[in-house]
Amino acid sequence: LECSTCHRGTHQEQVMLFTGQVGSHPGTPSPMFEAGLDCAGCHSFHESIGPDNGGSEVALPRSCETCHGTGYNRLLSMWREGARSKLAEFTRALGSVEGMVRSARASARVEADEPLTEARRIEHVVRVGKPVHNVTYYDQLLRTGYEHLAEAAGAVGGSFVLPEIAQASEVPGACANCHTGVERRTVEYRGLQYSHQIHVEEQGLECSTCHSNVSRHGQVILTPTNCNSWHHAEQRLAATTCESCHQEAASIFRGTFEGQDSPDIMADAEIECADCHVSGGAVLRPEASVCADCHDEDYVEMGAEWRDEVEALLLEVGDLLDGLPPAQRSSPDAERIRRVHSGLARSGARGLHNYELASGMLSEARRTLRALVEAQ
């Protein structure tokens, strides 16, 4: 059954993307098209859809897994997420350039008409055609669309700065042919938020810097040592501050964590991160013994006591959170305490950054949670 038997003249934008042919902008056909797949390969027939989808031929995520295996459908959500944000940015840029052209003199508008028309055509095709039909070509078209916008803006004497997506001439590695959109995703790695946008788009890191296919497809080979050796290199330390990356730890040290106003005594004395964390030009995570560099030996024992006390409070508060009655788990108090507990646990300093703040907030959290449990 050919879809065009009934649906005449429809889905042209999808076909353009699928085959890699949009007007004067030929590109890479979808690997699915080159493999001989047609629409029915992913789209179910009307009678097999059921009532939940209104009788339309919707390609469901499980369609991907039929051929590619379990888990492959995750790419679909990543493509949609990445494409949605990129198209929104392009649409805003298109509106901005259209405004420039409308306010320009007539002779300049004539020169801008052709590139602006091409940019509108691309916007229409990628919006209606959907990225899932050819994510690589979708990206290529947006890059070309930005070039048309820059040309149109230049024709009327307007200023238009090409965004990162248009400036990059190559994808950050072969992985991006399938994982298009990952460069806009933020994921959690070892308790920290890892931004692909910062590392891939802004810094130009290749996928192989952090991932390998040797043992398992996409396996993360990145280690904290890899990160530290790059972020803490001398030339970069000179151009940035510790707080620019370690914002949460800095807020604890400065006493502003979760709206508090309780700076550590070391912060009041204008002690900086490097005074404890840099030795011999290397950035390190010091033990309590570092206190003896400036204080007497008693401070080493006291620092260890602080860490033990805060560690015990973190464990107790964590257990109380896990044991909350279902009706209390989403209460404002529980949500606030969960943020406090998570932030103090992630900091790793266990009180050494600000013992008074950490122990005080966790003790208050323990009292509140006990009261919530007893109220049931």
ABEGO torsion letter per residue (X at the ends): XBAAAABBGBGAAAAAAAAGBBEABBBBBBAAAAAGBBAAAABBBAAAAEAAAGGBBBBBAAAAAAAAEBGAAAAAAAAAAAAAAAAAAAAAAAAAAAAAAAABBAAAAAAAAAAAAAAAAAAAAAAAAEAAABAAAAAAAAAAAAAAAAAAAAAAGBBBBBBAAAABABBAEAAAAAABGAAABBBBBGGBBBBAAAAAAAAGBBAAAABBAAABBGBBABBAAAAAAAAABAAAAAABBAAAABAAAAAAAAGABGGBBBBBAAAAAGBBAAAAABBGGBBBBBBAAAAAAABBAAAAAAAAAAAAAAAAAAAAAAAAAAABBAAAAABAAAAAAAAAAAAAAAAGAGGAABAAAAAAAAAAAAAAAAAAAAAX
